[in-house]
Amino acid sequence: MQKIMSLLMCCFFLMACSDDQANMQEEEPVTKIIHECRCMVNEESGTETEDELDLSEAQEGEDQLLEPEEDEQQPLELEEEETSNGSGFNESNGNMSTYTVQVGDTLNSIAELFNVSIDQIQTWNNLSSVNSIYAGQVLNIFTTAEMAEPNDELNVTEATINYILNGQEGKPEAERLNWNELFLYELSIEDLYQQYITAGGERGNIENFAQYLTLNAPILDDWEERFKGAIYQSYNLEITNMIPLGDDLYQTYIDDGGIAVAHVIVSARTGYYY
């Protein structure tokens, strides 16, 4: 009986084990099917599984370690200065004017005329070289309160008179330009200066202009009376006659006891005598 009971218990134990093994075998395919279904759903929806998420996060962390950090500070943009013509000078600090290039002008003469530098004129007008100007060209000139305005009539007149009367001490006598002051002050020097520029003279070159003036100044209508008055005032002598010698030169005569005596030679243009 005892053996029978032992056999029955063994049978029950074997049956129980077989049932557990069967349950385990059945559970594994179900779990596998559920896992495969989840994978299919994730593939269709584009979502990643937990394993894939873990891998992608790890990869992203590695990429961040490998790539250098970008500087969050953005470069500052340079503010453009307000310029009158885009050539690099600020209109708020001075005055813009224009100048029309005349025949015979050079950058040097224009720079001297406005009391600026050649480089400044080139910069303001985008000139590639000092020879890139031409007659009729309009140049931008930038002047401040410290810069001189273009020579007006008074400046040209004073500069020319001062050069002729006082600025030739270092020259030989034969090369000097000689004028009678009474004649020189009667001229419209500014008008003659404009003629000089039109004829191709160099603007601002007072020495060259003085030479042009001496050769081309008009003869005053009353030059004889002016000259005679100057001689009488200076020497108490009376001019009685004048004989032309050619060009603008005249031989003058005075009366000496009823005899005509040659006195000085005078230029009808300049009033200078010798």
PyMOL commands that set and color helices and strands:
alter all, ss='L'
color gray80, all
select helices_A, chain A and resi 2-45+50-66+91-93+107-114+118-125+153-166+173-175+181-184+189-198+206-216+223-235
alter helices_A, ss='H'
color red, helices_A
select strands_A, chain A and resi 95-100+138-143+239-246+249-256+259-267
alter strands_A, ss='S'
color yellow, strands_A
deselect
rebuild
show_as cartoon
